[in-house]
Amino acid sequence: MENITEAEEQRPDIFDKIMHLPVFNIFEPFYKKNKAVLIYLFFGVLATAVSFVTAGISKSILEQAGATKTVISNGSTGTGWVCAVIFAYITNRTWVFHSKVRGAGNIMKEAASFCGGRLFTLGVELLMMWVGYTLLDFNYWIVKITANVVVVILNYVISKLMVFREIKEKNEAADKKAP
C-alpha cells in the first residue's frame, strides 16, 4: 500500500486557497473549524444535482415511452442513484475524507463499502418515492427533494461512521508501520 507523505497531506487544497482570498478570508476561521462538513455539503449538493438531472432525463424518457408510475419512479431513481454514487465516491474519497488508500484491490474494497452504504439509502429513497409519488400521488419533485434531504444526511452519517472511519484507522495503522 502506497502512503501519502505528511507534506502532501498538509498541502492546501483548492478550497483552502479559495477561502484564503481577500473576499472570503473573513469566513476562514469558520471554514477551518467546519471544513469536512462544509465540503461534504458542497459535494452533496452537487451529487444531488447530478441525481436530479439524470433522474429528470430518465423520467422524461420513461414518460414518453408510456411507462407506469412505478417504473418511472424506480427507473429514474435508479439511474440518478448510479450517476450520483459514482460522482460522490470520487469527490468524497478525494476532498471530503482524504482517503489514502492505494492499489486497485484496496480501492475496490473501499468503493464496495461506500456503495454498500449507498444501497441502504437507495432503499430509503425508493421507499419514500414509492409511498409519496406512486401511492399517495404527491408531486414527483417534492417527494424527490424530501427524500434526498433524508438521503444526504444518512449518507454523511454512514460515510463518516463506517466507510471512511475504517479507512482512517487503516491509514493510521499504515502510517505507524511506515519507516
C-alpha positions as CSV (number, residue, x, y, z in Angstrom):
1,M,0.0,0.0,0.0
2,E,1.5,3.3,-1.1
3,N,1.2,6.1,1.6
4,I,0.9,9.8,1.1
5,T,3.6,11.8,2.8
6,E,2.8,14.2,5.6
7,A,3.7,17.2,3.5
8,E,1.3,16.1,0.8
9,E,-1.4,15.7,3.3
10,Q,-1.0,19.2,4.7
11,R,-0.8,20.9,1.3
12,P,-3.7,23.3,1.0
13,D,-6.3,22.1,-1.4
14,I,-8.4,24.3,-3.8
15,F,-11.0,25.1,-1.1
16,D,-8.3,26.3,1.3
17,K,-6.9,28.5,-1.4
18,I,-10.4,29.9,-2.2
19,M,-11.1,30.7,1.5
20,H,-7.7,32.5,1.7
21,L,-8.8,35.0,-0.9
22,P,-9.5,38.5,0.4
23,V,-13.2,38.2,-0.4
24,F,-13.6,35.0,1.6
25,N,-10.9,35.3,4.3
26,I,-13.4,36.7,6.9
27,F,-15.1,33.2,6.8
28,E,-11.8,31.3,7.0
29,P,-12.0,30.6,10.8
30,F,-15.5,29.1,10.4
31,Y,-14.4,27.2,7.3
32,K,-11.3,25.7,9.1
33,K,-13.4,24.6,12.0
34,N,-16.2,23.1,9.9
35,K,-14.3,22.2,6.7
36,A,-15.3,18.5,6.5
37,V,-19.0,19.1,6.9
38,L,-18.9,22.2,4.6
39,I,-17.1,20.3,1.8
40,Y,-19.4,17.3,2.3
41,L,-22.4,19.6,1.9
42,F,-21.0,21.3,-1.1
43,F,-20.3,17.9,-2.9
44,G,-23.6,16.6,-1.5
45,V,-25.5,19.4,-3.3
46,L,-23.5,18.7,-6.5
47,A,-24.3,14.9,-6.2
48,T,-27.9,15.7,-5.7
49,A,-27.8,17.9,-8.8
50,V,-26.3,15.0,-10.7
51,S,-29.0,12.7,-9.4
52,F,-31.8,15.2,-10.2
53,V,-30.6,15.9,-13.7
54,T,-30.2,12.2,-14.6
55,A,-33.4,11.3,-12.9
56,G,-35.3,14.1,-14.8
57,I,-33.9,12.9,-18.1
58,S,-34.8,9.3,-17.2
59,K,-38.3,10.4,-16.0
60,S,-39.0,12.2,-19.3
61,I,-37.8,9.3,-21.4
62,L,-39.9,6.8,-19.4
63,E,-43.0,9.0,-19.6
64,Q,-42.6,9.4,-23.3
65,A,-42.3,5.6,-23.5
66,G,-45.6,5.2,-21.7
67,A,-44.2,3.6,-18.5
68,T,-46.2,3.2,-15.4
69,K,-45.7,5.4,-12.3
70,T,-43.8,2.6,-10.6
71,V,-41.4,2.1,-13.5
72,I,-40.9,5.9,-13.8
73,S,-40.3,6.2,-10.1
74,N,-37.9,3.3,-9.8
75,G,-36.2,3.7,-13.1
76,S,-35.5,7.4,-12.8
77,T,-34.4,7.0,-9.1
78,G,-32.1,4.1,-10.0
79,T,-30.5,5.9,-12.9
80,G,-29.9,9.1,-10.8
81,W,-28.5,6.9,-8.0
82,V,-25.9,5.2,-10.1
83,C,-24.6,8.5,-11.5
84,A,-24.7,10.3,-8.2
85,V,-22.9,7.4,-6.3
86,I,-20.0,7.4,-8.9
87,F,-19.7,11.2,-8.5
88,A,-20.0,11.1,-4.7
89,Y,-17.4,8.3,-4.3
90,I,-14.8,10.2,-6.3
91,T,-15.4,13.5,-4.5
92,N,-15.8,12.0,-1.0
93,R,-12.6,9.9,-1.3
94,T,-10.6,12.9,-2.7
95,W,-11.9,16.0,-1.0
96,V,-14.1,15.1,1.9
97,F,-12.5,12.2,3.7
98,H,-9.0,12.4,2.1
99,S,-8.6,8.6,1.6
100,K,-5.0,7.5,1.3
101,V,-6.0,4.0,0.1
102,R,-3.9,3.0,-2.9
103,G,-3.8,-0.1,-5.1
104,A,-6.7,-1.5,-7.2
105,G,-7.7,-4.1,-4.6
106,N,-7.8,-1.7,-1.7
107,I,-9.7,0.9,-3.7
108,M,-12.2,-1.7,-4.8
109,K,-12.8,-2.7,-1.2
110,E,-13.3,1.0,-0.2
111,A,-15.7,1.5,-3.2
112,A,-17.6,-1.6,-2.3
113,S,-18.0,-0.4,1.3
114,F,-19.1,3.0,0.1
115,C,-21.6,1.5,-2.3
116,G,-23.0,-0.8,0.4
117,G,-23.9,2.2,2.5
118,R,-25.4,3.9,-0.5
119,L,-27.5,0.8,-1.3
120,F,-29.2,1.2,2.1
121,T,-30.1,4.8,1.4
122,L,-31.2,3.9,-2.1
123,G,-33.7,1.6,-0.4
124,V,-34.8,4.5,1.8
125,E,-35.2,6.8,-1.3
126,L,-37.1,4.1,-3.3
127,L,-39.5,3.5,-0.4
128,M,-40.1,7.3,0.0
129,M,-40.7,7.7,-3.7
130,W,-43.0,4.7,-3.9
131,V,-45.1,5.9,-0.9
132,G,-45.1,9.6,-1.8
133,Y,-45.3,9.5,-5.6
134,T,-46.8,6.2,-6.5
135,L,-49.2,5.5,-3.7
136,L,-50.1,9.0,-2.4
137,D,-49.8,10.7,-5.8
138,F,-47.7,13.7,-4.4
139,N,-45.7,15.8,-6.8
140,Y,-42.7,13.9,-8.1
141,W,-40.2,16.6,-7.4
142,I,-41.5,17.5,-3.9
143,V,-41.1,13.8,-2.9
144,K,-37.7,13.6,-4.6
145,I,-36.4,16.7,-2.8
146,T,-37.7,15.5,0.6
147,A,-36.2,12.0,0.0
148,N,-32.8,13.5,-1.0
149,V,-32.6,15.6,2.2
150,V,-33.0,12.4,4.2
151,V,-30.6,10.5,2.0
152,V,-27.8,13.2,2.2
153,I,-28.0,13.2,6.0
154,L,-27.9,9.3,6.2
155,N,-25.1,9.1,3.6
156,Y,-22.9,11.5,5.7
157,V,-23.5,9.5,8.8
158,I,-22.8,6.2,7.1
159,S,-19.6,7.5,5.4
160,K,-18.3,9.2,8.5
161,L,-19.1,6.4,11.0
162,M,-18.5,3.4,8.8
163,V,-16.8,3.6,5.4
164,F,-14.1,6.3,5.8
165,R,-13.7,5.7,9.6
166,E,-12.4,2.2,8.8
167,I,-10.2,3.7,6.1
168,K,-8.8,6.3,8.5
169,E,-8.0,3.6,11.0
170,K,-6.2,1.6,8.4
171,N,-4.3,4.7,7.2
172,E,-3.2,5.5,10.8
173,A,-2.0,1.9,11.3
174,A,-0.1,2.0,8.0
175,D,1.5,5.3,8.9
176,K,2.7,3.8,12.2
177,K,4.3,0.9,10.4
178,A,5.9,3.1,7.7
179,P,9.6,3.9,8.3
